[in-house]
Amino acid sequence: MANNQSRTNNLVVPQATAALQQLKYEIAQELGIPIPQDGYYGNYTTRDTGTIGGYITKRLVQIGEQQLSGGAGGAGR
């Protein structure tokens, strides 16, 4: 990466924020990891937050593969 570039986690589609939040809550619930009501994750282990992020990525890849193959599913499931 060039020295002048900065790394950001900006969404390509900002309207996807609500869907990603919902996905995070669904996955955390499936894993039995409670999401803090105040939004502060400082008391969580890296393992817990990484697990949630990993499963989000896995689910998004599955959704993308389904959409590319023309299969049912997608964001609405």
LINRA-V412849 format. One record per pair of residues at least 6 apart in sequence whose ideal C-beta (glycine too) atoms are under 6 Angstrom apart, sorted by the first residue. I is the first residue (numbers start at 1). J is the second residue. D is the distance in Angstrom with one decimal. If there is no record, write none. Layout:
I&J&D ; I&J&D
//
This chain:
23&56&5.8 ; 25&35&5.7 ; 27&52&5.7 ; 27&55&4.6 ; 27&56&5.9 ; 28&35&5.0 ; 28&52&5.4 ; 33&48&5.2 ; 41&49&5.9 ; 63&74&6.0 ; 66&73&4.0 ; 67&74&5.5
//
